[in-house]
Amino acid sequence: MAPSTAGLLADLMLLLHVAIVAFAVFGQLLFMTGGLLDWAWVRKFWVRLSHLALIGFVVLQSWLGQTCPLTIWEQSLRLQAGQNAYAESFIEHWLSRLIFFHAPAWVFAAAYSAFGVLVLLSWWWWPPRRAR
């Protein structure tokens, strides 16, 4: 693969990763806001199930000490493009760049787990409904 193609694919992988993180974080905020304001769409079963599955995957990965596949693919593409790749996880790398926060992996696992509990609680507070 040409280095320029690998670099473009790495950038697209980063963009996909950012979109998924935005869905996880802002989706939860919207589910909670919509639950309080009784927005019907926040109870759509398939939306909530995809969100729950995503968070479950992230929590499981963090407890197993695994790096996200999107991070691995992006780093591999960056190396193929002759670019620098970061060694830590996607969230650790970008959080440390945004707010200069360095912490051991267990701190991130605990944060992901707490967020996962919040997602589960929102299923109880504002349960999704299946379409009929």
N, C-alpha and C positions, 0 to 999 in steps of 0.2 A: 504494500500500500504506500502510496506517495506520502511524504511527510505533510504536505499541505492538506491532503484529504484526512489524514489521521488527526491533524490539528483541528480541522473543522468538525469532525465527528466528536472529538473530545469536548469542544465548546458546546455542541448540541447535547451531549450527555450531561454536561454541567447544567445547561438550561433545563433539561428534563428533571434533573435532580432538584433544582430550585423549585420547579413547579410542583413536584411531589411534596417537598417540605412545606410549601405554601398551602397545599391542599390539607396537609395534616394539621398545621397550626391554625390557619385562618378558617378552615372548615370547622374545626372544633369551636372556635369563637363564634362562628355563624350559627352552629347547631345550638349552642347555649343561648345566644341572643334570640334566635328564632324560637327556641323553646319557651323562653320567657314572654315573647311577643306573640306566640301562637301562630307562627308562620307554618303553613301546611307542608311546604317542600322539605323542611328539616326532618320530617318523619318518613320520608321516602326510604323504604327498606334497602333498596340496592345502593343508594348513596351512603347510607350509614354503615351497611355491611362492608362496602369497599373501604371505607375509612377505618373501621374496626380491624379488618384484615391487614391493612397497611400498618397500623400501629402495633398490632400483635406481632407482625414480622419484625419490626424495628426493635421491640422489647426483647423478643426471643434472640435476635442477633446480638444485642448488647450483652445479654446474660451469658451467651455462649462465647463472647469475646471475638466475634467475627466482624469483619469489615463488610460494609454494604457492597453488593455486586456492582452497583452503579459507580461507586468510588473506585473499585478495582478496574472496571472497564475504562473509566475516564483516565486513570493514572497510566494504564497500559497504552492507551492511545496517545497520551502526552509524551510518553517515552518514545513511541514510534515516530512521533513528529519532531523529536529532538528537543522537546521542551522539558522543563522541570516538573516533577510530580511530587506531591506532598506525601508524607509518611503516615500521618494520623488519619482518623476518619473524616468524612466530609463535614459533619457538624463541628467536630473539634477544630478542624482547620479554619473554617469560616467564622465560627464564634470567636476564636482567638484573634482573628484578624479584625472582626467588628468591634469587640469589646475588650480585647486583650485579656481573655480569660483562659488560663491554663489550669487544667485539673487532671487528676488520674482518670483512667477509663471508668472506674467504678462510680464516679460522680455522674458521668453521662448516663451510665446504666440506671442509676437511681432516678435521674431526671426523666429518662424515657419511661421508666416504670411508673413514676408518679403521674406522668401525662397519660399513660395507658389506663391507670385507675380512674382518672378524670373522664376519659372516653367511656369506660364501662359504666361509671356513675351516670353519665348523660343518657345512656341507654335506659337506665332505670328511671331517671327524672323525666325524660321526654322520649318514651319508647317509639321506635319506628313502627310504621304500619305497612303491611303488605297490600299491594294494589289488588283489587278484586276484579 
